[in-house]
Amino acid sequence: MDIQEFQSLYHRIRQELGRVVVGHGEVVEGVLLAVFCGGHVLLEGVPGVGKTLLVKALARVLELKFSRIQFTPDLMPADVVGTNVLVQDPEGRRALTFQRGPIFSQIVLADEINRATPKTQSALLEAMQEYAVTVAGVSYPLERPFFVLATQNPIEMEGTYPLPEAQLDRFLFKLRVPFPDTESVVEILERTTGSRVPEAQPVADAQTVLRMQALVREVLAAPHVQAYVARLVEATHPQGPRPARAARRWVRYGASPRGAQALLLAAKARALVHGRAHASVEDVRALALPALRHRLLLNFEADAEGVEADQVVRDVVEEVPEVAAASAGS
Amino acid sequence: MNPDRLLLAARRRLAWRRALYAGETAALWLLLAALGAQAGTLVFPYSAHLEWAFLVVTSGAGIVALGTRLLVRPTAMEAAHWLDRRCALQDRMATYVAVGGAGPSRLLDHFLRDVQRAAAEVRLREAIPLRPARWRAVVALAACVVAWDLAMTGSTLPNTPARRVANTLKQEGRRLQDLAREWEREARWRGWREALWSARNVQQGAGALASPRATLELARRQLSRLAAEVGAARGRLRAQAEGQGAPPGPEGSQVHPWAVRALERELAGLGRVLEEVSLSAEQTERVLRALTRLEATSPLRPESPAHAALREARRKLRAQDRTGAREAVGRAEEAFRELARLLEEEGMLAKHQQEVEASSLSIAQALHGAADPEAAHERPIRYPEMPRNRPGTPGERRDSEAWPWEGPQYGLEPGVGQVPEKIGPPTPRLRAQRRPEELRGQPGEGKVYAGRVRAPAAGGEPRTRAAAVPTRLVRQVDDVLRAQRVPAPYRDWVRHYFAELAGLGP
């Protein structure tokens, strides 16, 4: 696969998704970048804005196995990963057989993930990071590519369990799904209330997605781009050597190295999407918000002042210079 | 263009651009410093020259630009970053420099083609323009410096050293102007061309001092120029006087005008005698003796024209040629009169020089904070009118009947004048310093004059009767001495003399 083919596929995927999902261009691009990076996405938005529809359409366009898990407070880990059940064969012999849970899929929609207990949320940890599930001491690899696309409602917080930092860190992006504008709502009404509901057609398959993921890792990233990513992440740490002003004031703990990995990988994917074989600082800056916003642990003062992580990330990006040498002689 | 060649060209161009930028920055800072220096003249008495300011700004900016060009060399990565940023190349060039044209990626060929394509589209002149970016600020600051020089030169803030000096400059300028006007009138009336020229010069220089834009340096320059010019004019007069037979001395001619005038008057008397219709042998012998004595007592050099004329007069008289003798005496009288004029004119120029030097001293004292600026401004120094001889036209023949002096002339020309208020018998001369003594002027601005007092006081009876001197005159002498800034040793001498005269001495 080369860049032209990658771009062509990307545009076709966008086109097919666009038949089903109205608007949300940034969210769609973010989800696709995460897919090309092999990362997971946490979608945050109010109910009814098309989060689930986007994921389902994506699974169809990429022709991947799709499963949906509706997270509820009484959901147990076994309900997610599966469990061993006692099965009797026709000869009457009984044996424990592993009954696979809905996690054994390629695109898993973890709907309203924050409604499940932390114990159940944690069941996703191994799957998201190791692409495997261990039950009763036996490890079961997950079929690649594997994506978890979780959703959560930012308004209704009663009876929810906020995701722990370790869980949040596993997500490549946290994307906010905004309420669509008037034109988009009209378009949605027109498409969904008629006799024919448009459907997306598959344009790729799992192997294609894997090749696309491999190509992303071939993208060149110059040392100054990598340094910039490192500097950005470093600046989010208030205890670090060079914290940004916003981080020093509002952040209790900054982004992890995994965040830096996610940011650079996503920048590479974005470069490919834009037809380039190299990642640039501009790519990094463009993706800093979805890649870092969920990795910052804000302090009490930020909570009291109503400061959000987005603002802190924007301030950090604003403050950290691109490359010191580039500013010389201006 | 090949990316490598593009980067090389960009590095060179960027180096020049940085040099230009550094030069521009230096010019801005130096112009700001010049403005600061100009503002400083509001408080401190110094001059901020426009031409110097621009010379420093130009040379400083040039040196900084050249130094930057020679010493600071942008790296390939810096040039690449610059091109990426200015041409929106999205880090293509920087990545190209970092990757170095080789790498493990399958996408490397695509990347190199991409960089080649991007490099071909780069317009280096537009990407790295060599135009000065902040020329407007430089021009604006330069205009401010010029405007300040035009509008604010000479302005000072109250209660500052600069105001003190400015007040002194104005005050000295006005004083010299007044004096120069008076000198000019007198010189015109007497027909002294050198003195007239000097007075006009002083008036012109004093006008510059009194102007609102006068600065300390301008004043110093003007005063030193005036002193030099007056000194040169004195030198010319002295040379002429020496040509007329006046013996030279370290500080001017050693012969005084009043001595020459006395000779001239005596010759006039002899001339009148020679005009008599009949002259006895005894009278002729007396005239011859008088001529011999006059030549012997004359301070002029023997080879002077006056002496030559006297010798000729004696020769003619011995040869019974009274007419020729009369003519020779007339020539001698004329020579003495010319010499007296030269000496008097030189004396006037010496006065010019003294006043100019006094102004220099006064300004130097103001510079060192000797005077309260506001008080000095409100209370200008009044110099007392010095008594002058009765005016007479040059060449006018003055006989003894024409010498009834009016007013206090004592102290100026010994043996002449009359003092009606003096009473009592002549008093013996007071004992004065009899040993030679070195005297030095007070140290201040300008040259410090030193002189050696050689002549001991003359013995015998005074030719003018002494009289009681009121105490107020002693005080007046003190005031005059103080106002004229007479050096301390001289002052003590004079004061001691008058104090003893008044009976107030120890």
Interface residues (C-beta under 8 A of the other chain):
Chain A: D2 I3 L215 E218 V219 L220 A221 A222 P223 H224 V225 R276 A277 H278 A279 S280 V281 E282 D283 V323 A325 A326 A328 G329 S330
Chain B: L14 R17 R18 Y21 P74 T75 M77 E78 H81 W82 D84 R85 Q90 D91 R92 A94 T95 V97 A98 V99 G103 S105 R106 L107 L108 H110 F111 D114
